[in-house]
């Protein structure tokens, strides 16, 4: 900045300039580059009355050298103090847990508040970043205990869920096995019943076929005489078996015509059966 006779005269631009000797004086020099400013660490109190040690860094740029020279006696000190007071105000509106979660919101609010005031100082605040948030040791231990408790709780829940799922799987397996066994037993019973029914049908068909064959043989010439002979043989065999048993008393008919009568009665039954068939 160029002063003449102790007053602001002009802003010198980069390049070749010719101030008047003994009349003009270069009073202020400013860099138009982006400048990082380390904001001193300070203690802030949260909404839930917890102290936090907060450390941050501010980035700004001089946009109007004349205002930066004459708008404030020391714009860097002004920006630093305003950043600290604004940060304390923003932190005071938040609870402890929120301060760790909403750093971006805190940074944006600090930049907005400082930028509005810094316009009169010829300075543009670009961004603010919190470097560190440090609660007291007691709070740190409490937070660590809470985190440990939460992890143990999740571990217990996971273990109980595992046991629950294991029991469900075992019960499901047993139920499916029981269903499979019952289905197998059911199918076995069905197969057995079908086999027995088929056997009964086969025996009945065989018996019916045999009876038909016997009936057909009786109708043939000489069939009745063959039946009479067969009955007589069976009667003789029966008497023979009874006679062999020493414990049985055998009574033989006095008239052998009674045996003939027995055979005649049997033949009548056969004839009657043939007539019905």
Secondary structure, DSSP 8 states (H G I E B T S, - for coil): -EEETTEEEE---SS-----TTTEEE------SEEEEEEEEEEEE-TTS-EEEEEEEEEEEES-HHHHHHS-S-HHHHHHHHHHHHHHHHHHTS-HHHHHH-HHHHHHHHHHHHHHHHGGGTEEEEEEEEEEEEE-HHHHHHHHHHHHHHHHHHHHHHHHHHHHHHHHHHHHHHHHHHHHHHHHHHHHHHHHHHHHHHHHHHHHHHHHHHHHHHHHHHHSTTHHHHHHHHHHHHHHHHHHHHHH-TTS-----S-THHHHHHHHHHHHHHHHHHHH-
